[in-house]
């Protein structure tokens, strides 16, 4: 009987394995950096220590991250990418602000890639970002990169030029700012909220409250502006 020919894996399968391996290595380094920084503080942690904890070489670390701050905050980059992916997939007839809000809701409810409120020690890390200048600067840089991509997506939805049309930037800065505000309140332990309020410990509910507050304030401002204009015309 003729011997069975060995199965040759498809090129695509090999590429997928390499990607998975690279993703696992990156995740291991990010997790090691997070644990070390929360255990010892940012100043006491070196890139060499992160590489050793993740069982990789320093050269491998440098292929993935510019520094320890980027490794600690890799979750911000990943979350921004997932929000943008959801934003791209939103129905074209949704107003951009609604589309962004619903993309955030998809990210928060994604069972395959748990959002930050479902991952350990994220509240502790976000609180540290506020108090550590180097982490705060890295956080802002990563967040701005994600928002610039969001602006391009919104501009594409509107069929407009994001350099000449102010709307995409305004929508993204506003919608992303609401999300950041909600996350910071959540990370700080929600000192200004009633501890008996179940939404106080629930980031998705807090995010919804924040977006509701934005739309409520925008509606009130629109009524005030319209009323003022009408009064001026009748005076």
Secondary structure, DSSP 4 states (H G I P E B T S, - for coil): -PPPPPPPPPHHHHHHHHHHHHHHHHHHHHHHHHHHHHHH-STT--HHHHHHHHT--HHHHHHH-SSHHHHHTHHHHHHHHHHHHHHHHS-TTS-HHHHHHHHHHHHHH-SSS--GGGSTTHHHHHHHHHH-HHHHHHHHHHHHHHHHHHHHHHHHHHTS-TTT-SHHHHHHHHHHHHHHHHHHHHHTT-TTS-TT-GGGG-HHHHHHHHHHHHHHHHHHHHHHHHHHHHHHHH-
